[in-house]
């Protein structure tokens, strides 16, 4: 059977503090969340002003007059 490991210090997980090994590692993880250390980088789409007429046509279709 595979023993679960603490994501902070790699020690064996303790049921009372699952998925961590101790209250200390729980607190370290909470601090990381609160500091913004766990983020997903965003990619901003280009604004319509940055696109060429051809790119706009592909995205929105040809405008009818």
Backbone torsions as a table, in degrees:
resi	resn	phi	psi	omega
1	UNK	NA	138.6	-179.0
2	UNK	-85.7	129.6	178.3
3	UNK	-85.7	130.3	177.2
4	UNK	-69.1	145.8	-177.8
5	UNK	-116.0	147.3	177.6
6	UNK	-67.6	131.3	-179.4
7	UNK	-72.0	-13.2	-179.2
8	UNK	-90.9	-51.6	-173.5
9	UNK	-119.7	-1.9	177.7
10	UNK	71.2	14.4	174.6
11	UNK	-78.9	168.2	178.3
12	UNK	-65.0	139.7	179.3
13	UNK	-71.1	140.4	176.3
14	UNK	-107.8	132.1	-174.9
15	UNK	-53.1	-39.6	-178.3
16	UNK	-61.8	-29.6	-175.8
17	UNK	-116.6	15.2	-175.7
18	UNK	-48.4	131.8	9.6
19	UNK	-93.8	22.0	-179.2
20	UNK	-108.5	175.2	-179.6
21	UNK	-97.0	-19.2	-175.5
22	UNK	-158.9	168.2	175.5
23	UNK	-63.2	-34.3	178.7
24	UNK	-58.6	-47.4	-179.3
25	UNK	-68.5	-34.1	174.7
26	UNK	-60.0	-44.4	-177.9
27	UNK	-67.4	-39.8	176.8
28	UNK	-60.6	-44.0	-179.9
29	UNK	-64.8	-43.5	177.7
30	UNK	-60.3	-43.0	177.3
31	UNK	-59.9	-38.3	177.9
32	UNK	-64.2	-41.1	177.3
33	UNK	-63.2	-46.5	-176.6
34	UNK	-67.9	-30.8	177.7
35	UNK	-78.9	-9.5	-179.4
36	UNK	82.6	20.9	-179.5
37	UNK	-70.6	-26.0	179.5
38	UNK	-99.3	100.4	179.7
39	UNK	-135.7	158.7	174.8
40	UNK	-112.6	118.8	-178.6
41	UNK	-64.7	138.7	179.6
42	UNK	-101.1	145.6	174.2
43	UNK	-112.3	114.3	-178.8
44	UNK	-77.1	132.7	176.5
45	UNK	-70.8	153.5	179.4
46	UNK	-68.2	149.1	176.9
47	UNK	-77.6	157.3	179.8
48	UNK	-56.9	-29.7	179.5
49	UNK	-67.0	-24.6	-178.7
50	UNK	-85.2	-10.0	-177.0
51	UNK	-94.8	149.0	176.2
52	UNK	-77.8	162.7	177.5
53	UNK	-57.3	-35.6	179.2
54	UNK	-66.2	-41.8	178.7
55	UNK	-65.5	-39.2	177.4
56	UNK	-63.1	-40.1	179.4
57	UNK	-63.7	-41.4	178.2
58	UNK	-62.6	-42.7	-177.7
59	UNK	-73.2	-42.5	-171.2
60	UNK	-112.9	-3.0	-176.8
61	UNK	80.7	164.1	-177.8
62	UNK	-72.7	129.9	178.1
63	UNK	-72.1	135.5	178.6
64	UNK	-92.0	136.7	-178.2
65	UNK	-90.7	NA	NA
